């Protein structure tokens, strides 16, 4: 018997928001469930490119 993991619903209904650096839409991920309000960047590359506060 094969056990599969993952989301088996309609992914279009998941919340999304734009990346603070590049503006690409980010879809909700299970790993971000606890801190979805704090997620601002779509990738580690965008996190490194963010504007540094002087």
CHARMM internal coordinates of N, CA and C (Angstrom, degrees):
IC EDIT
DIST 1 N 1 CA 1.4485
DIST 1 CA 1 C 1.5246
ANGL 1 N 1 CA 1 C 109.35
DIST 1 C 2 N 1.3073
ANGL 1 CA 1 C 2 N 116.06
DIHE 1 N 1 CA 1 C 2 N 131.41
DIST 2 N 2 CA 1.4553
ANGL 1 C 2 N 2 CA 121.45
DIHE 1 CA 1 C 2 N 2 CA -177.79
DIST 2 CA 2 C 1.5218
ANGL 2 N 2 CA 2 C 110.27
DIHE 1 C 2 N 2 CA 2 C -97.26
DIST 2 C 3 N 1.3236
ANGL 2 CA 2 C 3 N 116.08
DIHE 2 N 2 CA 2 C 3 N 129.72
DIST 3 N 3 CA 1.4548
ANGL 2 C 3 N 3 CA 121.05
DIHE 2 CA 2 C 3 N 3 CA 179.22
DIST 3 CA 3 C 1.5208
ANGL 3 N 3 CA 3 C 108.02
DIHE 2 C 3 N 3 CA 3 C -103.90
DIST 3 C 4 N 1.3328
ANGL 3 CA 3 C 4 N 116.01
DIHE 3 N 3 CA 3 C 4 N 124.22
DIST 4 N 4 CA 1.4576
ANGL 3 C 4 N 4 CA 120.09
DIHE 3 CA 3 C 4 N 4 CA 178.26
DIST 4 CA 4 C 1.5084
ANGL 4 N 4 CA 4 C 109.31
DIHE 3 C 4 N 4 CA 4 C -111.81
DIST 4 C 5 N 1.3154
ANGL 4 CA 4 C 5 N 115.41
DIHE 4 N 4 CA 4 C 5 N 148.35
DIST 5 N 5 CA 1.4580
ANGL 4 C 5 N 5 CA 121.23
DIHE 4 CA 4 C 5 N 5 CA 178.09
DIST 5 CA 5 C 1.5096
ANGL 5 N 5 CA 5 C 108.30
DIHE 4 C 5 N 5 CA 5 C -121.01
DIST 5 C 6 N 1.2942
ANGL 5 CA 5 C 6 N 115.53
DIHE 5 N 5 CA 5 C 6 N 157.93
DIST 6 N 6 CA 1.4522
ANGL 5 C 6 N 6 CA 119.01
DIHE 5 CA 5 C 6 N 6 CA 176.54
DIST 6 CA 6 C 1.5086
ANGL 6 N 6 CA 6 C 112.50
DIHE 5 C 6 N 6 CA 6 C 126.71
DIST 6 C 7 N 1.2913
ANGL 6 CA 6 C 7 N 114.21
DIHE 6 N 6 CA 6 C 7 N 177.18
DIST 7 N 7 CA 1.4584
ANGL 6 C 7 N 7 CA 122.25
DIHE 6 CA 6 C 7 N 7 CA -177.51
DIST 7 CA 7 C 1.5153
ANGL 7 N 7 CA 7 C 109.60
DIHE 6 C 7 N 7 CA 7 C -81.41
DIST 7 C 8 N 1.3193
ANGL 7 CA 7 C 8 N 116.22
DIHE 7 N 7 CA 7 C 8 N 130.28
DIST 8 N 8 CA 1.4559
ANGL 7 C 8 N 8 CA 120.13
DIHE 7 CA 7 C 8 N 8 CA -178.61
DIST 8 CA 8 C 1.5228
ANGL 8 N 8 CA 8 C 111.80
DIHE 7 C 8 N 8 CA 8 C -119.73
DIST 8 C 9 N 1.3130
ANGL 8 CA 8 C 9 N 117.26
DIHE 8 N 8 CA 8 C 9 N 26.92
DIST 9 N 9 CA 1.4523
ANGL 8 C 9 N 9 CA 120.44
DIHE 8 CA 8 C 9 N 9 CA -178.94
DIST 9 CA 9 C 1.5119
ANGL 9 N 9 CA 9 C 111.68
DIHE 8 C 9 N 9 CA 9 C -114.38
DIST 9 C 10 N 1.3027
ANGL 9 CA 9 C 10 N 115.75
DIHE 9 N 9 CA 9 C 10 N -158.72
DIST 10 N 10 CA 1.4512
ANGL 9 C 10 N 10 CA 122.26
DIHE 9 CA 9 C 10 N 10 CA -179.50
DIST 10 CA 10 C 1.5279
ANGL 10 N 10 CA 10 C 109.62
DIHE 9 C 10 N 10 CA 10 C -86.63
DIST 10 C 11 N 1.3166
ANGL 10 CA 10 C 11 N 117.61
DIHE 10 N 10 CA 10 C 11 N 106.06
DIST 11 N 11 CA 1.4575
ANGL 10 C 11 N 11 CA 121.52
DIHE 10 CA 10 C 11 N 11 CA -176.75
DIST 11 CA 11 C 1.5220
ANGL 11 N 11 CA 11 C 112.37
DIHE 10 C 11 N 11 CA 11 C -69.40
DIST 11 C 12 N 1.3153
ANGL 11 CA 11 C 12 N 117.82
DIHE 11 N 11 CA 11 C 12 N -20.93
DIST 12 N 12 CA 1.4543
ANGL 11 C 12 N 12 CA 120.77
DIHE 11 CA 11 C 12 N 12 CA 178.23
DIST 12 CA 12 C 1.5276
ANGL 12 N 12 CA 12 C 111.61
DIHE 11 C 12 N 12 CA 12 C -67.81
DIST 12 C 13 N 1.3184
ANGL 12 CA 12 C 13 N 117.57
DIHE 12 N 12 CA 12 C 13 N -21.32
DIST 13 N 13 CA 1.4586
ANGL 12 C 13 N 13 CA 120.61
DIHE 12 CA 12 C 13 N 13 CA -178.65
DIST 13 CA 13 C 1.5265
ANGL 13 N 13 CA 13 C 112.81
DIHE 12 C 13 N 13 CA 13 C -87.73
DIST 13 C 14 N 1.3400
ANGL 13 CA 13 C 14 N 117.88
DIHE 13 N 13 CA 13 C 14 N -3.57
DIST 14 N 14 CA 1.4555
ANGL 13 C 14 N 14 CA 120.88
DIHE 13 CA 13 C 14 N 14 CA 178.57
DIST 14 CA 14 C 1.5261
ANGL 14 N 14 CA 14 C 109.70
DIHE 13 C 14 N 14 CA 14 C -74.21
DIST 14 C 15 N 1.3400
ANGL 14 CA 14 C 15 N 117.15
DIHE 14 N 14 CA 14 C 15 N 149.28
DIST 15 N 15 CA 1.4647
ANGL 14 C 15 N 15 CA 118.76
DIHE 14 CA 14 C 15 N 15 CA 179.15
DIST 15 CA 15 C 1.5278
ANGL 15 N 15 CA 15 C 111.15
DIHE 14 C 15 N 15 CA 15 C -68.54
DIST 15 C 16 N 1.3176
ANGL 15 CA 15 C 16 N 115.80
DIHE 15 N 15 CA 15 C 16 N 154.88
DIST 16 N 16 CA 1.4582
ANGL 15 C 16 N 16 CA 120.73
DIHE 15 CA 15 C 16 N 16 CA 176.42
DIST 16 CA 16 C 1.5200
ANGL 16 N 16 CA 16 C 108.48
DIHE 15 C 16 N 16 CA 16 C -144.83
DIST 16 C 17 N 1.3334
ANGL 16 CA 16 C 17 N 115.53
DIHE 16 N 16 CA 16 C 17 N 162.03
DIST 17 N 17 CA 1.4560
ANGL 16 C 17 N 17 CA 121.69
DIHE 16 CA 16 C 17 N 17 CA 176.28
DIST 17 CA 17 C 1.5178
ANGL 17 N 17 CA 17 C 108.33
DIHE 16 C 17 N 17 CA 17 C -155.74
DIST 17 C 18 N 1.3449
ANGL 17 CA 17 C 18 N 118.01
DIHE 17 N 17 CA 17 C 18 N 158.95
DIST 18 N 18 CA 1.4643
ANGL 17 C 18 N 18 CA 120.29
DIHE 17 CA 17 C 18 N 18 CA -176.53
DIST 18 CA 18 C 1.5302
ANGL 18 N 18 CA 18 C 111.83
DIHE 17 C 18 N 18 CA 18 C -80.31
DIST 18 C 19 N 1.3132
ANGL 18 CA 18 C 19 N 115.85
DIHE 18 N 18 CA 18 C 19 N 150.62
DIST 19 N 19 CA 1.4583
ANGL 18 C 19 N 19 CA 122.80
DIHE 18 CA 18 C 19 N 19 CA 174.57
DIST 19 CA 19 C 1.5256
ANGL 19 N 19 CA 19 C 107.82
DIHE 18 C 19 N 19 CA 19 C -69.24
DIST 19 C 20 N 1.3325
ANGL 19 CA 19 C 20 N 117.53
DIHE 19 N 19 CA 19 C 20 N 140.93
DIST 20 N 20 CA 1.4566
ANGL 19 C 20 N 20 CA 121.88
DIHE 19 CA 19 C 20 N 20 CA -178.19
DIST 20 CA 20 C 1.5218
ANGL 20 N 20 CA 20 C 112.70
DIHE 19 C 20 N 20 CA 20 C -69.85
DIST 20 C 21 N 1.3304
ANGL 20 CA 20 C 21 N 118.78
DIHE 20 N 20 CA 20 C 21 N -19.88
DIST 21 N 21 CA 1.4607
ANGL 20 C 21 N 21 CA 121.80
DIHE 20 CA 20 C 21 N 21 CA -177.82
DIST 21 CA 21 C 1.5239
ANGL 21 N 21 CA 21 C 112.10
DIHE 20 C 21 N 21 CA 21 C -100.04
DIST 21 C 22 N 1.3263
ANGL 21 CA 21 C 22 N 117.25
DIHE 21 N 21 CA 21 C 22 N -56.75
DIST 22 N 22 CA 1.4682
ANGL 21 C 22 N 22 CA 120.46
DIHE 21 CA 21 C 22 N 22 CA -173.05
DIST 22 CA 22 C 1.5227
ANGL 22 N 22 CA 22 C 112.96
DIHE 21 C 22 N 22 CA 22 C -98.17
DIST 22 C 23 N 1.3191
ANGL 22 CA 22 C 23 N 118.87
DIHE 22 N 22 CA 22 C 23 N -17.00
DIST 23 N 23 CA 1.4517
ANGL 22 C 23 N 23 CA 121.77
DIHE 22 CA 22 C 23 N 23 CA 177.90
DIST 23 CA 23 C 1.5270
ANGL 23 N 23 CA 23 C 114.88
DIHE 22 C 23 N 23 CA 23 C 84.08
DIST 23 C 24 N 1.3309
ANGL 23 CA 23 C 24 N 117.91
DIHE 23 N 23 CA 23 C 24 N 0.13
DIST 24 N 24 CA 1.4724
ANGL 23 C 24 N 24 CA 120.17
DIHE 23 CA 23 C 24 N 24 CA 177.83
DIST 24 CA 24 C 1.5218
ANGL 24 N 24 CA 24 C 110.10
DIHE 23 C 24 N 24 CA 24 C -66.66
DIST 24 C 25 N 1.3216
ANGL 24 CA 24 C 25 N 117.12
DIHE 24 N 24 CA 24 C 25 N 145.17
DIST 25 N 25 CA 1.4707
ANGL 24 C 25 N 25 CA 118.81
DIHE 24 CA 24 C 25 N 25 CA 177.75
DIST 25 CA 25 C 1.5211
ANGL 25 N 25 CA 25 C 111.35
DIHE 24 C 25 N 25 CA 25 C -72.37
DIST 25 C 26 N 1.3249
ANGL 25 CA 25 C 26 N 116.36
DIHE 25 N 25 CA 25 C 26 N 134.83
DIST 26 N 26 CA 1.4610
ANGL 25 C 26 N 26 CA 122.29
DIHE 25 CA 25 C 26 N 26 CA 176.81
DIST 26 CA 26 C 1.5161
ANGL 26 N 26 CA 26 C 107.39
DIHE 25 C 26 N 26 CA 26 C -108.78
DIST 26 C 27 N 1.3034
ANGL 26 CA 26 C 27 N 117.47
DIHE 26 N 26 CA 26 C 27 N 129.52
DIST 27 N 27 CA 1.4571
ANGL 26 C 27 N 27 CA 121.64
DIHE 26 CA 26 C 27 N 27 CA 176.37
DIST 27 CA 27 C 1.5216
ANGL 27 N 27 CA 27 C 109.47
DIHE 26 C 27 N 27 CA 27 C -90.84
DIST 27 C 28 N 1.3109
ANGL 27 CA 27 C 28 N 115.60
DIHE 27 N 27 CA 27 C 28 N 149.90
DIST 28 N 28 CA 1.4497
ANGL 27 C 28 N 28 CA 122.24
DIHE 27 CA 27 C 28 N 28 CA 179.38
DIST 28 CA 28 C 1.5172
ANGL 28 N 28 CA 28 C 110.62
DIHE 27 C 28 N 28 CA 28 C -59.20
DIST 28 C 29 N 1.3079
ANGL 28 CA 28 C 29 N 117.08
DIHE 28 N 28 CA 28 C 29 N 139.18
DIST 29 N 29 CA 1.4630
ANGL 28 C 29 N 29 CA 122.93
DIHE 28 CA 28 C 29 N 29 CA 177.03
DIST 29 CA 29 C 1.5191
ANGL 29 N 29 CA 29 C 109.29
DIHE 28 C 29 N 29 CA 29 C -126.15
DIST 29 C 30 N 1.2908
ANGL 29 CA 29 C 30 N 115.82
DIHE 29 N 29 CA 29 C 30 N 150.28
DIST 30 N 30 CA 1.4579
ANGL 29 C 30 N 30 CA 120.53
DIHE 29 CA 29 C 30 N 30 CA -179.16
DIST 30 CA 30 C 1.5299
ANGL 30 N 30 CA 30 C 111.56
DIHE 29 C 30 N 30 CA 30 C -59.24
DIST 30 C 31 N 1.3394
ANGL 30 CA 30 C 31 N 117.01
DIHE 30 N 30 CA 30 C 31 N -36.01
DIST 31 N 31 CA 1.4669
ANGL 30 C 31 N 31 CA 119.82
DIHE 30 CA 30 C 31 N 31 CA -179.87
DIST 31 CA 31 C 1.5239
ANGL 31 N 31 CA 31 C 111.99
DIHE 30 C 31 N 31 CA 31 C -67.61
DIST 31 C 32 N 1.3379
ANGL 31 CA 31 C 32 N 117.41
DIHE 31 N 31 CA 31 C 32 N -21.06
DIST 32 N 32 CA 1.4537
ANGL 31 C 32 N 32 CA 121.54
DIHE 31 CA 31 C 32 N 32 CA 178.22
DIST 32 CA 32 C 1.5255
ANGL 32 N 32 CA 32 C 112.08
DIHE 31 C 32 N 32 CA 32 C -95.66
DIST 32 C 33 N 1.3035
ANGL 32 CA 32 C 33 N 119.08
DIHE 32 N 32 CA 32 C 33 N 7.43
DIST 33 N 33 CA 1.4677
ANGL 32 C 33 N 33 CA 122.22
DIHE 32 CA 32 C 33 N 33 CA -173.59
DIST 33 CA 33 C 1.5270
ANGL 33 N 33 CA 33 C 112.69
DIHE 32 C 33 N 33 CA 33 C -58.26
DIST 33 C 34 N 1.3192
ANGL 33 CA 33 C 34 N 117.60
DIHE 33 N 33 CA 33 C 34 N -41.93
DIST 34 N 34 CA 1.4648
ANGL 33 C 34 N 34 CA 120.74
DIHE 33 CA 33 C 34 N 34 CA -176.26
DIST 34 CA 34 C 1.5183
ANGL 34 N 34 CA 34 C 113.28
DIHE 33 C 34 N 34 CA 34 C -76.89
DIST 34 C 35 N 1.3413
ANGL 34 CA 34 C 35 N 117.81
DIHE 34 N 34 CA 34 C 35 N -23.46
DIST 35 N 35 CA 1.4610
ANGL 34 C 35 N 35 CA 119.50
DIHE 34 CA 34 C 35 N 35 CA -177.27
DIST 35 CA 35 C 1.5250
ANGL 35 N 35 CA 35 C 112.65
DIHE 34 C 35 N 35 CA 35 C -132.55
DIST 35 C 36 N 1.3126
ANGL 35 CA 35 C 36 N 117.94
DIHE 35 N 35 CA 35 C 36 N 37.09
DIST 36 N 36 CA 1.4653
ANGL 35 C 36 N 36 CA 122.13
DIHE 35 CA 35 C 36 N 36 CA -178.36
DIST 36 CA 36 C 1.5299
ANGL 36 N 36 CA 36 C 111.63
DIHE 35 C 36 N 36 CA 36 C -57.46
DIST 36 C 37 N 1.3247
ANGL 36 CA 36 C 37 N 118.28
DIHE 36 N 36 CA 36 C 37 N -35.85
DIST 37 N 37 CA 1.4625
ANGL 36 C 37 N 37 CA 121.16
DIHE 36 CA 36 C 37 N 37 CA -179.71
DIST 37 CA 37 C 1.5300
ANGL 37 N 37 CA 37 C 112.08
DIHE 36 C 37 N 37 CA 37 C -67.75
DIST 37 C 38 N 1.3313
ANGL 37 CA 37 C 38 N 117.64
DIHE 37 N 37 CA 37 C 38 N -25.04
DIST 38 N 38 CA 1.4586
ANGL 37 C 38 N 38 CA 122.24
DIHE 37 CA 37 C 38 N 38 CA -178.34
DIST 38 CA 38 C 1.5228
ANGL 38 N 38 CA 38 C 113.51
DIHE 37 C 38 N 38 CA 38 C -92.48
DIST 38 C 39 N 1.3235
ANGL 38 CA 38 C 39 N 118.72
DIHE 38 N 38 CA 38 C 39 N -12.00
DIST 39 N 39 CA 1.4680
ANGL 38 C 39 N 39 CA 122.05
DIHE 38 CA 38 C 39 N 39 CA -179.26
DIST 39 CA 39 C 1.5207
ANGL 39 N 39 CA 39 C 108.67
DIHE 38 C 39 N 39 CA 39 C -71.24
DIST 39 C 40 N 1.3488
ANGL 39 CA 39 C 40 N 116.33
DIHE 39 N 39 CA 39 C 40 N 124.52
DIST 40 N 40 CA 1.4622
ANGL 39 C 40 N 40 CA 120.48
DIHE 39 CA 39 C 40 N 40 CA -177.27
DIST 40 CA 40 C 1.5209
ANGL 40 N 40 CA 40 C 112.93
DIHE 39 C 40 N 40 CA 40 C -123.54
DIST 40 C 41 N 1.3210
ANGL 40 CA 40 C 41 N 118.37
DIHE 40 N 40 CA 40 C 41 N -21.61
DIST 41 N 41 CA 1.4575
ANGL 40 C 41 N 41 CA 122.06
DIHE 40 CA 40 C 41 N 41 CA -173.40
DIST 41 CA 41 C 1.5197
ANGL 41 N 41 CA 41 C 111.00
DIHE 40 C 41 N 41 CA 41 C -120.88
DIST 41 C 42 N 1.3384
ANGL 41 CA 41 C 42 N 116.10
DIHE 41 N 41 CA 41 C 42 N 143.58
DIST 42 N 42 CA 1.4605
ANGL 41 C 42 N 42 CA 120.52
DIHE 41 CA 41 C 42 N 42 CA -177.07
DIST 42 CA 42 C 1.5237
ANGL 42 N 42 CA 42 C 112.35
DIHE 41 C 42 N 42 CA 42 C -80.91
DIST 42 C 43 N 1.3212
ANGL 42 CA 42 C 43 N 117.57
DIHE 42 N 42 CA 42 C 43 N -21.38
DIST 43 N 43 CA 1.4569
ANGL 42 C 43 N 43 CA 120.26
DIHE 42 CA 42 C 43 N 43 CA -176.74
DIST 43 CA 43 C 1.5241
ANGL 43 N 43 CA 43 C 110.52
DIHE 42 C 43 N 43 CA 43 C -153.50
DIST 43 C 44 N 1.2998
ANGL 43 CA 43 C 44 N 115.17
DIHE 43 N 43 CA 43 C 44 N 170.19
DIST 44 N 44 CA 1.4589
ANGL 43 C 44 N 44 CA 120.56
DIHE 43 CA 43 C 44 N 44 CA 176.71
DIST 44 CA 44 C 1.5308
ANGL 44 N 44 CA 44 C 110.41
DIHE 43 C 44 N 44 CA 44 C -66.75
DIST 44 C 45 N 1.3311
ANGL 44 CA 44 C 45 N 117.52
DIHE 44 N 44 CA 44 C 45 N -32.68
DIST 45 N 45 CA 1.4667
ANGL 44 C 45 N 45 CA 121.23
DIHE 44 CA 44 C 45 N 45 CA 177.47
DIST 45 CA 45 C 1.5297
ANGL 45 N 45 CA 45 C 110.85
DIHE 44 C 45 N 45 CA 45 C -62.22
DIST 45 C 46 N 1.3190
ANGL 45 CA 45 C 46 N 117.45
DIHE 45 N 45 CA 45 C 46 N -43.49
DIST 46 N 46 CA 1.4669
ANGL 45 C 46 N 46 CA 120.67
DIHE 45 CA 45 C 46 N 46 CA 178.39
DIST 46 CA 46 C 1.5241
ANGL 46 N 46 CA 46 C 110.80
DIHE 45 C 46 N 46 CA 46 C -67.88
DIST 46 C 47 N 1.3047
ANGL 46 CA 46 C 47 N 117.27
DIHE 46 N 46 CA 46 C 47 N -35.34
DIST 47 N 47 CA 1.4670
ANGL 46 C 47 N 47 CA 120.62
DIHE 46 CA 46 C 47 N 47 CA 177.34
DIST 47 CA 47 C 1.5299
ANGL 47 N 47 CA 47 C 110.11
DIHE 46 C 47 N 47 CA 47 C -61.69
DIST 47 C 48 N 1.3341
ANGL 47 CA 47 C 48 N 117.25
DIHE 47 N 47 CA 47 C 48 N -39.09
DIST 48 N 48 CA 1.4634
ANGL 47 C 48 N 48 CA 121.22
DIHE 47 CA 47 C 48 N 48 CA 179.18
DIST 48 CA 48 C 1.5294
ANGL 48 N 48 CA 48 C 111.83
DIHE 47 C 48 N 48 CA 48 C -72.02
DIST 48 C 49 N 1.3395
ANGL 48 CA 48 C 49 N 117.63
DIHE 48 N 48 CA 48 C 49 N -29.67
DIST 49 N 49 CA 1.4638
ANGL 48 C 49 N 49 CA 122.23
DIHE 48 CA 48 C 49 N 49 CA -178.24
DIST 49 CA 49 C 1.5234
ANGL 49 N 49 CA 49 C 113.54
DIHE 48 C 49 N 49 CA 49 C -86.39
DIST 49 C 50 N 1.3137
ANGL 49 CA 49 C 50 N 118.35
DIHE 49 N 49 CA 49 C 50 N -2.71
DIST 50 N 50 CA 1.4635
ANGL 49 C 50 N 50 CA 120.11
DIHE 49 CA 49 C 50 N 50 CA -176.59
DIST 50 CA 50 C 1.5221
ANGL 50 N 50 CA 50 C 110.33
DIHE 49 C 50 N 50 CA 50 C -60.05
DIST 50 C 51 N 1.3131
ANGL 50 CA 50 C 51 N 115.00
DIHE 50 N 50 CA 50 C 51 N 155.61
DIST 51 N 51 CA 1.4692
ANGL 50 C 51 N 51 CA 120.71
DIHE 50 CA 50 C 51 N 51 CA -179.75
DIST 51 CA 51 C 1.5123
ANGL 51 N 51 CA 51 C 109.36
DIHE 50 C 51 N 51 CA 51 C -69.01
DIST 51 C 52 N 1.2833
ANGL 51 CA 51 C 52 N 115.73
DIHE 51 N 51 CA 51 C 52 N 126.19
DIST 52 N 52 CA 1.4705
ANGL 51 C 52 N 52 CA 120.84
DIHE 51 CA 51 C 52 N 52 CA 178.65
DIST 52 CA 52 C 1.5190
ANGL 52 N 52 CA 52 C 109.33
DIHE 51 C 52 N 52 CA 52 C -82.16
DIST 52 C 53 N 1.3148
ANGL 52 CA 52 C 53 N 116.59
DIHE 52 N 52 CA 52 C 53 N 132.69
DIST 53 N 53 CA 1.4581
ANGL 52 C 53 N 53 CA 121.06
DIHE 52 CA 52 C 53 N 53 CA 177.77
DIST 53 CA 53 C 1.5381
ANGL 53 N 53 CA 53 C 109.22
DIHE 52 C 53 N 53 CA 53 C -79.09
DIST 53 C 54 N 1.3393
ANGL 53 CA 53 C 54 N 117.89
DIHE 53 N 53 CA 53 C 54 N 130.69
DIST 54 N 54 CA 1.4710
ANGL 53 C 54 N 54 CA 119.11
DIHE 53 CA 53 C 54 N 54 CA -178.57
DIST 54 CA 54 C 1.5058
ANGL 54 N 54 CA 54 C 112.21
DIHE 53 C 54 N 54 CA 54 C -73.15
END
COOR INIT
IC SEED 1 N 1 CA 1 C
IC BUILD
